[in-house]
Amino acid sequence: PDNRSEDRFDFVTSVWTKLTGGIKPGYSNETCLSEFATADRNFCLAYLMKEKGAFPSYVNSSLALRQVLEFYFSCCSIELTCDTLAVVAASLANGGGNPVTQER
């Protein structure tokens, strides 16, 4: 709640960068805008989840819920190649050890 959306997104991309062995993921603004434009079902599900208390207490308004969804759409818009995803899969299969960097 204290972190800005940009900081949270930077953290997510930094994790992907570590998982891929240092290759920074791409981002598709077109995908993000498309996700947002066709998000009726996502908004519906988010409001149902909010009603059932599925979100942290700071998601207590329509604005906060919209910010959560915007962050979700941004994360959905991260782009990786088959090669970088193969490194991620190999890292997971290797018990968390990255085969490129040997980092765990």
N, C-alpha and C positions, 0 to 999 in steps of 0.2 A: 504493500500500500504506500510506503514511503518513496518507493522508486518510481521514477517517471517511466512511461511506456517505452521511450527510446532506450533507457538504461536496461530495462528487462529484455528488449529485443537484442541489444548489443550482447547481453549475457548469453542468450540463446544462440546467437551466431558464433560467439566465442566457443561454446561447447561443440557446435558442429565443426568448427575449424580444428579443434583438438581431435575430434573423432576421425576427421578426414586426413589427419597427418599434416596439418598446416595449410590446407587449401581452403581459402575463405569461400563460403557458399555465395551463390548469386541471389538476386532478389528480382521478382517480377512485379512491378507496380501494376501492370495490366491485369495480372491474375488477382491481385489484392482488390483492385477496383471492381473487377467482375464478381468476386466473392461477395463484396459488400452490396453490389447492385442486385444480387439474386439471393439475398440472405433471409428471406421471409421465414423459412423453416428454422434456420439457426436462431433467429430472434425469438420465435415461438418456443423452441426448446429451452433457450436460455431463460425466458420468463418463467416457464414451468419449473426449471431447476431452481431459480431464485425463490419461487414460492415455496418450494420444498426444503429450502435451506441448504442447498448444495454448494453455495459459494461462501467464501469468508465473509465475516460481518461487515467489512468495508464496502462490499458490493450491495449497497443499500438504497440505490436510486436508479432510475432509468439511465442517467448519465454514466454512472459507474458501470452498469451492465453494458452499455454501448462501448465504453472504453475496453472492457474485457473482450468483447467481440472484435473490436478493431485490432487488438493485440493478436487474437486468434487468427484473424484473416491475414495479418502480416506474417505470422508464423507459417501459415498455409502457403505463403507465396515465396518461401525460401526454395531456391533451386540448387540441386546437386546433379552431378553427372553420374553415369553408371559406374565409372571408375572410382569416383569418390565414395559412392555408396557401397561399392565392393570393399573398400578399405574399412568403412564403418562396420559392415557385416563381419569382416575378418577380425576386427577388434573385438566385437561381441563374442564371436565364436572362440576367440583366443582368451577368454576370461577377462576381457577388458584391456588386454595388452595390444597396443597399436603395432602392427607388423612393420610399419614404415618408420616410426620414430622410436619404437621400443618403450614408449611412455605408457604408463598404466594409469 
